[in-house]
Amino acid sequence: MKKLDEKNSQLLKVILISILVFFAFWYIESVKNGLSVFIAVIQPFLIGFMLAFVINLPMNFFEKKVYSKIFKTEKTKKLVPIFSLITSWILFILGICIFLNVLIPRISNAVTTLINKFPDFLNDLVRLLNKNKMTKRFADDVQDYIYSVNWNKSLEQIKDYFLGEAGNIFTKTTSIINSVSSTLVTIVAAIVFSVFVLINKKDLKIFSNRIIYSLFKKENADEINKVASLSYSSFASYINSKALSSLILGILVFIGMLILKIPFAAMAAILVAIADFIPYVGPLIATIIMMILIFIESPFQSLVFLIFLLIAQQVQGSIIYPAIAGKTIGLPSIWVIVSIAIGGSLFGIVGMLVSIPIASILYTLMNEKMDKTLAKKEISEKEIEEISEKIHYKKGEK
């Protein structure tokens, strides 16, 4: 059979892709349902890969910096990855336990305090509105609204929802059991898969390269490997630098609040450190939550907390994080804002978390492509700057 030449081969590929895209849009609902089922099936493996990626960061440290210096003989070198994996998992579980034992009781106490002192808070709010001339006219409306709410009825509705009839209880209980069982199976499968990936990471890397180089031309395979390596280094650098700077911020907040005698110091430190992973939005949400909780205890301390936290966040953002991250991310501010907006609108909080490293990868690849193209055209950066200046002056002259 006669083979197609390169031109006809490319044309055939375009036609086939166009047909596939057309039918994908034509049967969009079926495609969505199929994707949902597919994602549900591979969910444990996706979570397992994410866990493996996170655990691999400390594991690499222990392999290179700790256990490689302890196990030096040929027989004991095989123990290096095993001990590194065990140590990393112990630290990971320990971190989760500390987080749960510190944050959850604090949140429970804060919610109890909020419920108990909420009536006093509403009365203080009305009193505060009455003191100010500009807000005095709103005080009566706020007070009328407070007294118009039937708190007893609201409590009865909550009780009916949770207690309900026997049939409802059975349905809800069954639903909860099924949900918990499904979640446990997913978590166990993800952990087992992550351990398998980490133990066999060298073999998996070799196997994946065999697949890539057997399917693609060497130049294309090299490019795929380059993008994969850049992706890993970008995500690893971002997580490492962000985790360390967020930890330092949490410690600063904890020590500062203890010195200033502001309540909820431990809870605020953990919440602020975790929220710091979500750029722009995270710190704002953490600040608002803590201000409300502290305001109930003392309005003045709430103001002190706000001023202190703003200073701490500025120090962390301007000094600590740049010193730790250096130029590992190297992403202009406008790209950061755009990537967060797009990632957040498409995938919510998860999108915001991964948007910066993804944007960093795209930015790096785009710059490399532009550098190669400009080099082929023999256009230097200096010429680009001169052209930009000329365009600027022409606009000014007009």
C-alpha positions in Angstrom: 0.0 0.0 0.0 1.3 3.4 -1.0 2.1 5.7 1.9 0.8 9.3 2.0 3.4 12.1 1.6 4.0 14.5 4.5 1.6 17.2 3.1 -1.3 14.8 2.6 -0.6 13.2 6.0 -0.9 16.6 7.8 -4.1 17.4 5.8 -5.6 14.0 6.9 -4.7 14.7 10.5 -6.4 18.1 10.4 -9.6 16.6 8.8 -9.7 13.8 11.4 -9.2 16.3 14.3 -11.9 18.6 12.9 -14.4 15.7 12.6 -13.6 14.6 16.2 -14.1 18.2 17.5 -17.4 18.5 15.6 -18.8 15.3 17.1 -17.5 16.3 20.5 -19.5 19.5 20.4 -22.5 17.8 18.8 -22.7 15.2 21.6 -21.5 17.6 24.3 -23.7 16.2 27.0 -22.6 12.6 26.4 -19.0 13.8 26.4 -19.5 15.6 29.7 -21.1 12.5 31.2 -18.3 10.3 29.9 -15.6 12.6 31.3 -17.4 12.7 34.7 -17.4 8.9 34.8 -13.8 8.7 33.6 -12.6 11.2 36.2 -14.6 9.4 39.0 -12.8 6.1 38.0 -9.3 7.6 37.9 -9.8 9.9 40.9 -7.9 7.7 43.4 -5.0 7.6 40.9 -5.0 11.4 40.4 -5.1 11.9 44.2 -2.3 9.3 44.5 -0.2 11.2 42.0 -0.7 14.5 43.9 0.1 12.8 47.2 3.2 11.3 45.6 4.3 14.7 44.3 3.9 16.3 47.8 5.6 13.5 49.7 8.4 13.3 47.1 9.6 16.8 48.1 10.7 15.9 51.6 11.6 12.4 50.4 14.2 13.9 48.0 15.7 16.0 50.8 16.1 12.9 53.1 17.5 10.8 50.2 20.2 13.4 49.3 21.0 15.1 52.5 20.3 12.6 55.3 20.1 8.9 54.5 22.6 8.9 51.6 25.3 9.9 54.2 24.2 7.2 56.7 23.9 4.3 54.3 27.0 4.4 52.2 27.7 0.7 51.4 26.3 -1.0 48.3 24.2 -3.3 50.5 22.6 -0.6 52.5 22.0 1.9 49.7 18.8 0.2 48.9 17.4 1.3 52.3 17.8 5.0 51.4 14.5 5.4 49.5 12.6 3.2 52.0 13.7 5.1 55.0 13.2 8.4 53.2 9.7 7.5 52.3 8.8 6.3 55.8 10.2 9.5 57.4 8.4 11.7 54.9 5.0 10.0 55.6 5.6 10.2 59.4 6.2 14.0 59.1 3.1 14.3 56.7 0.8 12.5 59.1 2.3 14.3 62.1 1.6 17.6 60.4 -2.0 16.7 59.7 -2.5 15.5 63.3 -1.1 18.7 64.7 -3.3 20.7 62.3 -6.4 18.9 63.3 -5.7 18.9 67.1 -4.9 22.6 67.1 -7.3 24.1 64.6 -10.5 22.1 65.0 -10.8 22.6 68.8 -10.0 26.3 68.4 -12.7 26.6 65.7 -15.2 24.7 67.9 -14.4 27.1 70.8 -14.6 30.1 68.6 -18.0 29.1 67.2 -19.4 28.4 70.7 -18.1 31.8 71.8 -19.7 33.4 68.7 -23.1 31.8 69.4 -23.0 32.7 73.1 -21.9 36.3 72.6 -23.9 37.0 69.4 -26.8 38.8 71.2 -24.3 41.0 73.0 -22.6 41.6 69.7 -25.8 42.8 68.1 -26.6 45.1 71.0 -23.1 46.5 70.8 -23.6 47.0 67.1 -26.8 49.0 67.6 -25.1 51.1 70.4 -22.2 51.8 68.0 -24.6 52.9 65.3 -26.4 55.2 67.6 -23.2 56.9 68.7 -22.3 58.1 65.2 -24.4 60.8 63.6 -24.0 59.4 60.1 -25.1 55.9 61.1 -27.7 56.8 63.7 -30.5 56.7 61.2 -29.7 53.1 60.4 -29.7 52.0 64.0 -33.5 51.7 64.3 -33.8 49.7 61.1 -31.0 47.3 62.3 -32.7 46.9 65.7 -36.1 46.2 64.1 -34.6 43.6 61.8 -32.9 41.9 64.8 -36.1 41.7 66.8 -38.1 40.6 63.7 -36.1 37.3 63.4 -37.9 34.4 65.1 -34.9 32.6 66.7 -37.0 29.9 68.2 -38.5 29.0 64.8 -35.1 28.9 63.2 -33.9 26.5 65.9 -36.9 24.3 65.4 -36.3 24.2 61.6 -32.7 23.1 62.3 -33.8 20.4 64.7 -36.4 19.1 62.2 -33.8 18.9 59.5 -31.4 16.9 61.6 -34.0 14.8 63.5 -36.9 14.5 61.0 -38.9 11.3 60.6 -37.5 7.8 60.9 -37.5 7.3 57.1 -35.5 10.5 56.6 -33.0 9.5 59.3 -32.6 6.1 57.6 -32.1 7.7 54.2 -29.6 10.3 55.5 -27.7 7.7 57.5 -27.5 5.4 54.5 -26.3 8.3 52.3 -23.7 9.3 54.9 -22.4 5.7 55.3 -22.2 5.3 51.5 -20.4 8.6 51.2 -17.9 7.8 54.0 -17.3 4.3 52.6 -16.6 5.6 49.1 -14.3 8.3 50.5 -12.3 5.8 52.6 -11.9 3.5 49.6 -10.7 6.4 47.5 -8.2 7.6 50.3 -6.8 4.1 50.9 -6.4 3.5 47.1 -4.7 6.9 46.7 -2.3 6.3 49.6 -1.4 2.8 48.3 -0.9 4.1 44.8 1.2 7.0 45.9 3.5 4.6 47.9 3.8 2.4 44.9 4.7 5.4 42.7 7.4 6.7 45.1 9.0 3.3 45.7 9.2 2.6 41.9 9.7 6.2 40.7 13.0 5.4 39.0 11.5 2.4 37.1 8.4 4.4 36.2 10.6 7.3 34.9 12.5 4.9 32.7 9.3 3.2 31.5 7.6 6.5 30.7 10.7 7.6 28.7 10.6 4.3 26.7 6.9 5.0 25.8 7.7 8.7 24.8 10.7 7.9 22.7 9.0 5.0 21.0 5.9 7.1 20.1 7.6 10.4 19.1 10.6 11.6 17.1 13.7 12.2 19.3 13.4 16.0 19.0 9.7 16.0 20.0 10.4 13.5 22.8 13.3 15.7 24.1 10.8 18.7 24.1 8.2 16.7 26.0 10.9 15.7 28.6 12.0 19.4 28.8 8.4 20.6 29.5 7.9 17.8 32.1 11.1 18.7 33.9 10.3 22.4 33.8 6.8 21.6 35.2 8.1 19.5 38.0 10.8 22.1 39.0 8.3 25.0 38.8 5.7 23.3 41.0 8.4 21.9 43.4 10.1 25.4 43.8 6.7 27.1 44.2 5.5 24.7 46.9 8.8 24.6 48.8 9.3 28.4 48.8 5.6 29.1 49.6 5.4 26.5 52.4 8.5 27.8 54.1 7.5 31.5 53.8 3.9 30.6 55.0 5.4 28.7 58.0 7.5 31.8 58.9 4.4 34.0 58.5 2.4 31.7 60.8 5.2 31.8 63.5 5.4 35.6 63.2 1.6 35.9 63.7 1.6 33.5 66.6 4.5 35.2 68.5 3.2 38.7 67.7 -0.3 37.9 68.9 1.1 36.4 72.1 3.1 39.5 72.8 0.2 41.8 72.0 -2.1 39.5 74.1 -4.6 39.1 71.3 -6.9 36.0 71.6 -7.0 33.0 69.2 -3.2 33.2 68.5 -2.7 29.5 67.6 -5.9 29.4 65.4 -4.9 32.7 63.6 -1.4 31.5 63.0 -2.5 28.2 61.3 -5.4 29.9 59.4 -3.2 32.7 58.1 -0.4 30.3 57.1 -2.8 28.0 55.2 -4.7 30.9 53.6 -1.4 32.4 52.4 -1.2 29.6 49.8 -4.1 31.1 48.0 -2.7 34.4 46.5 -4.5 37.7 47.2 -7.9 36.1 48.2 -6.6 33.7 50.9 -5.0 36.3 53.2 -8.1 38.5 52.9 -10.5 35.7 53.9 -8.3 34.7 56.9 -8.1 38.4 58.0 -11.9 38.9 57.9 -12.6 35.6 59.8 -10.1 36.3 62.5 -11.2 40.0 62.8 -14.8 38.9 63.4 -13.8 36.4 66.1 -11.5 38.8 67.8 -14.0 41.7 67.5 -16.5 39.7 69.6 -13.9 39.5 72.4 -12.6 43.0 72.0 -13.2 45.6 69.2 -10.0 47.4 70.1 -7.9 44.2 69.9 -9.5 43.4 66.5 -8.2 46.7 65.2 -4.7 46.0 66.7 -4.8 42.6 65.0 -5.6 44.1 61.7 -2.8 46.6 61.8 -0.3 43.9 63.1 -1.3 41.4 60.4 -1.1 43.9 57.6 2.5 44.7 58.7 3.4 41.0 59.0 2.0 40.2 55.6 3.9 43.1 54.0 7.1 41.9 55.6 6.4 38.4 54.4 5.5 39.4 50.9 8.2 42.0 50.4 11.2 40.5 52.3 10.7 36.9 53.4 9.1 35.3 50.3 11.4 37.0 47.7 14.5 36.0 49.8 13.3 32.4 49.9 11.9 32.1 46.3 14.6 34.2 44.6 14.0 34.0 40.9 12.5 30.5 40.9 9.1 31.7 39.8 10.2 34.8 37.8 6.6 35.7 36.9 5.6 39.4 36.4 2.9 40.8 38.6 0.4 41.2 35.7 0.8 37.5 34.9 0.2 36.5 38.5 -3.1 38.5 38.7 -4.4 37.2 35.3 -3.4 33.6 36.1 -5.2 33.8 39.5 -8.3 35.3 38.0 -8.5 32.6 35.2 -7.6 29.7 37.5 -10.1 30.8 40.1 -13.0 31.3 37.7 -12.4 27.9 36.0 -11.5 25.7 38.9 -12.1 27.6 42.1 -9.6 27.4 45.0 -7.7 24.5 43.4 -7.3 26.6 40.2 -5.9 29.5 42.3 -3.4 27.3 44.0 -2.0 25.8 40.7 -2.4 28.9 38.5 0.9 30.6 39.4 3.2 27.6 38.7 1.3 26.8 35.5 1.6 30.4 34.3 5.3 30.3 35.2 5.8 27.3 32.9 3.9 28.9 30.1 5.8 32.2 30.6 9.1 30.4 30.5 8.3 28.4 27.4 6.9 31.4 25.6 10.0 33.5 26.3 12.2 30.6 25.1 10.2 30.4 21.9 10.4 34.2 21.4 14.2 34.2 22.0 14.8 31.5 19.4 12.5 33.3 16.9 14.2 36.6 17.4 17.7 35.0 17.2 16.8 33.5 13.8 15.6 36.9 12.6 18.8 38.4 14.1 16.9 40.9 16.2 18.5 41.7 19.6 16.9 42.8 22.8 18.6 46.2 22.4 16.9 46.7 19.0 13.5 45.7 20.5 14.0 48.4 23.2 15.0 51.0 20.6 12.0 50.2 18.5 9.7 50.5 21.6 11.3 53.9 22.4 10.7 55.1 18.9 7.1 54.1 18.9 6.7 55.8 22.3 8.2 59.1 21.0 6.1 59.0 17.8 2.9 58.7 19.9 4.1 61.6 22.1 4.8 63.8 19.1 1.2 63.2 17.8 
